[in-house]
Amino acid sequence: MKHFTFNASLCAALLSAILMSSGTDVLAADTHRAAPAKPDPLVAMFVWWNAAYKQKDGFTAEAFSHYFTPDAIMRINGKDRSVGLEDLASHFRAIQARTESVVIELPFLDEFASPSGDRIFTHHFVSARENGKASRERVMGYAAIRNGKISLINFVSLPDEPAPDSAGK
């Protein structure tokens, strides 16, 4: 019986060639995704949200309607915090009024979609500054997607280490 030995470079080159020729996602098990041409509905909403927070009239029901269904629910730690577009806008205007800054940190630590695409799972941080004090929350959960829009946000949020001072800038 013949024995074959391969060096690491040759093995890596072969594996790379096989994966590239297969036409499939190279690391399907990796929860980080390469930057898609168009962000998914959750990422798109958070990109908008970060910008809207900085605008006096950024949080309106009409603006939320671009990302959320009319009956959308935001559930945090098992409690419904907002139901519907007006409620979402009002909730975030109140947060905007009492804080100096809030930033949803992008890219997410982890993100993946269900096989059907109707749920997007996330693990990310939210940094904030309120009354001069920096805080940071670790957030995990999912967004339910209906017709390309968020119909439910179901997150668990826990305090984390204080954010780097960049949250207050």
C-alpha positions as CSV (number, residue, x, y, z in Angstrom):
1,M,0.0,0.0,0.0
2,K,1.4,3.4,-1.0
3,H,1.4,6.3,1.5
4,F,0.9,9.8,0.3
5,T,2.0,12.9,2.2
6,F,0.8,16.4,1.5
7,N,2.2,19.6,2.9
8,A,-0.2,22.1,4.4
9,S,0.0,24.5,1.5
10,L,-1.0,21.9,-1.0
11,C,-3.9,20.8,1.2
12,A,-5.1,24.3,1.6
13,A,-4.9,24.9,-2.1
14,L,-6.8,21.7,-2.9
15,L,-9.5,22.5,-0.3
16,S,-9.8,26.1,-1.7
17,A,-10.2,24.8,-5.3
18,I,-12.8,22.3,-4.3
19,L,-14.9,24.8,-2.4
20,M,-14.6,27.5,-5.1
21,S,-15.7,25.1,-7.8
22,S,-18.7,23.9,-5.8
23,G,-20.4,27.2,-6.1
24,T,-21.7,27.1,-2.5
25,D,-21.0,29.2,0.4
26,V,-17.5,28.5,1.6
27,L,-18.2,28.5,5.3
28,A,-21.9,27.9,5.6
29,A,-21.5,27.1,9.3
30,D,-19.8,30.4,10.0
31,T,-22.4,32.8,11.6
32,H,-20.6,35.9,10.2
33,R,-21.6,36.6,6.7
34,A,-19.7,38.3,3.9
35,A,-21.1,41.7,3.2
36,P,-24.1,41.1,0.9
37,A,-24.9,43.5,-1.9
38,K,-28.1,44.4,0.0
39,P,-28.3,44.2,3.8
40,D,-31.0,42.0,5.3
41,P,-34.0,43.7,6.8
42,L,-32.6,43.7,10.4
43,V,-29.2,45.2,9.4
44,A,-30.8,47.7,7.1
45,M,-33.1,48.8,9.9
46,F,-30.3,49.2,12.4
47,V,-28.2,51.2,9.9
48,W,-31.2,53.5,9.5
49,W,-31.9,53.6,13.3
50,N,-28.3,54.7,14.1
51,A,-28.7,57.6,11.6
52,A,-32.3,58.4,12.7
53,Y,-31.2,58.7,16.4
54,K,-29.0,61.6,15.4
55,Q,-31.9,63.5,13.8
56,K,-34.4,65.5,15.8
57,D,-37.3,64.1,13.8
58,G,-35.8,60.8,12.8
59,F,-38.2,58.6,14.7
60,T,-41.6,58.8,13.0
61,A,-44.2,56.2,12.3
62,E,-43.7,56.7,8.6
63,A,-40.0,56.2,8.9
64,F,-40.5,53.0,10.9
65,S,-43.0,51.8,8.2
66,H,-40.1,51.3,5.8
67,Y,-38.7,48.6,8.1
68,F,-41.6,47.3,10.2
69,T,-45.0,45.8,9.5
70,P,-47.9,48.0,10.8
71,D,-48.6,45.4,13.6
72,A,-44.9,44.9,14.6
73,I,-44.1,44.0,18.1
74,M,-40.8,44.8,19.9
75,R,-40.4,42.3,22.8
76,I,-37.4,42.8,25.1
77,N,-36.7,40.3,28.0
78,G,-40.1,38.8,27.5
79,K,-42.1,42.1,27.8
80,D,-43.8,43.8,24.9
81,R,-42.3,47.3,24.8
82,S,-44.0,48.5,21.6
83,V,-46.8,47.4,19.4
84,G,-47.4,49.1,16.1
85,L,-45.6,51.9,14.2
86,E,-46.8,54.8,16.4
87,D,-45.8,53.0,19.5
88,L,-42.3,52.2,18.1
89,A,-41.8,55.8,17.1
90,S,-42.9,57.1,20.5
91,H,-40.8,54.6,22.4
92,F,-37.6,55.6,20.6
93,R,-38.4,59.3,20.7
94,A,-38.5,58.9,24.5
95,I,-35.1,57.1,24.5
96,Q,-33.7,59.8,22.2
97,A,-34.9,62.6,24.6
98,R,-33.4,61.1,27.7
99,T,-30.0,60.0,26.3
100,E,-26.9,61.7,25.0
101,S,-26.1,58.8,22.6
102,V,-27.2,55.3,21.6
103,V,-25.4,53.2,19.0
104,I,-26.3,49.8,17.8
105,E,-22.8,48.3,17.1
106,L,-22.4,47.1,13.6
107,P,-21.4,44.6,12.3
108,F,-23.1,42.2,14.6
109,L,-21.0,39.8,16.6
110,D,-23.0,36.9,15.1
111,E,-26.0,36.8,12.7
112,F,-27.7,34.1,10.7
113,A,-31.0,33.6,9.0
114,S,-33.3,30.6,9.3
115,P,-33.4,28.4,6.2
116,S,-36.8,29.9,5.2
117,G,-35.5,33.4,5.7
118,D,-38.4,34.3,8.0
119,R,-36.2,34.8,11.1
120,I,-32.9,36.6,11.5
121,F,-30.9,35.7,14.6
122,T,-28.5,38.2,16.1
123,H,-25.9,38.7,18.8
124,H,-24.7,42.3,19.1
125,F,-24.0,45.2,21.5
126,V,-25.8,48.5,22.1
127,S,-23.7,51.3,23.6
128,A,-25.3,54.3,25.2
129,R,-24.6,57.4,27.3
130,E,-27.3,58.7,29.7
131,N,-26.7,61.4,32.3
132,G,-23.0,61.4,31.4
133,K,-22.7,57.7,32.2
134,A,-21.6,55.2,29.5
135,S,-23.4,51.8,29.4
136,R,-23.4,48.8,27.1
137,E,-25.9,46.0,26.7
138,R,-25.3,42.5,25.1
139,V,-28.3,41.7,23.0
140,M,-29.3,38.3,21.6
141,G,-32.5,37.1,19.9
142,Y,-34.3,37.2,16.6
143,A,-36.4,39.3,14.3
144,A,-39.3,37.7,12.5
145,I,-39.6,38.8,8.9
146,R,-42.9,39.0,7.0
147,N,-42.9,40.3,3.3
148,G,-39.4,41.7,3.7
149,K,-40.3,43.7,6.9
150,I,-39.8,43.1,10.6
151,S,-43.0,41.9,12.3
152,L,-41.4,40.9,15.6
153,I,-38.2,41.7,17.5
154,N,-37.7,39.3,20.3
155,F,-34.5,40.1,22.1
156,V,-32.9,39.3,25.4
157,S,-30.7,42.2,26.7
158,L,-28.3,42.1,29.5
159,P,-25.9,44.8,30.9
160,D,-22.3,44.4,29.8
161,E,-19.1,46.2,30.5
162,P,-19.1,50.0,30.0
163,A,-18.7,51.0,26.4
164,P,-15.5,52.6,25.3
165,D,-15.6,56.4,25.5
166,S,-16.5,56.6,21.8
167,A,-20.2,56.2,22.6
168,G,-20.2,59.7,24.1
169,K,-18.5,61.4,21.1
